[in-house]
Amino acid sequence: LLAAVLVVAVPLYRRERRLSTSSTAAAVTVLLISTLLYNGIGTPDADSQQSGDMPDVEVMVASLAAKLEQNPDDLEGWKMLGRSYVQLRQFPQGIAAYERAVDLEGRQDGQTLADLGEAMLISEDPALIAQSGQLFESAIIIAPDNQKVLFYAGMAALQRGENELGTVRWERLLATSPPENIQNI
């Protein structure tokens, strides 16, 4: 509204060199018309409408879990369920979903192994953290150029005290042009 008023009022003010009745009337008219248009065709209560129209994320995740009970061989569904649970910070469920996906793939997809390892790592469960390192080592054999695999396999090597191996893996990661936030670590 302020921008619309300024677009109209400033040229009038410059032309007349004072705040006149015509510039004031023009500013008020622009304000009224803008307000009426916004209330008529805009969305003044957009926040409340959006939250009411959006299904609850937890309900959607529960629906996906129910669908997977009916179709337990849906690999992509299990991966999506794992990502969803991890985003909701429901790590045990996310780990279980990723484990199902890993089993469906016969432990042959480095990305899924890395996703499972990452979920275990961020769960902060000491037993799972140790297990995640083994997953990253398996993943790097399958997907040696995968950025996530290189990042976490490098971290796992450093945590085991294998600094040279960790450095080599992170140098390979940097050679793949990772996102800037990774390059700056």
Steps between C-alpha positions, in 0.01 A plus 500: 500500500776738591674439169179565307443824690857614437475424128200732476572762767871570439461617136205718599698649789801568277282671240316720750793537748259466790248261649186605320141385511545309173809308623331419832182390321700286261687331787179431691330368186792264427490375860125437490503331161800283593339398829167418333671300225715310745202414722289410197737287292811468715550261787517707819466186715743289295676354806181361650377368164826327419529326833137387478542366147828320563470147628694428816844359413474234767165389357656474154791295636260270686303459177817406312590249773152346471534475120834325542338239724278416201791517253813396694717471185469870406869594512453871426222516759732363770768752408248784513369374833855487637570860388169614644556341840853642517367849420245457780791392725337160553827318456406143601217498244722662236774247558251213476364637170850540355595151618199366309614688187858372540368144528281543191807618305712213625741750660612602149417874493766726650263797531247304706776358719624856556147620578464223759844578643416869522174425684693281746766766544262784576293282733787548748463141621858383571434143382351625173779753444755219499283305257469803271875499434475148364216606271706788360788262432265266312347795315834635377579167336171513309486876430856638519407836343175568689538829686309393811693174514835678462412754769390248761761237409765769542355594837488135607865451402603808699309378805684168480828691495566432132573863420671437166207291371251761622697775324512302176125447509426865569738607221306270266182661629634848423589384148128424440405867549280453808266774626673810633413422863698175470793671325533745790527238775 
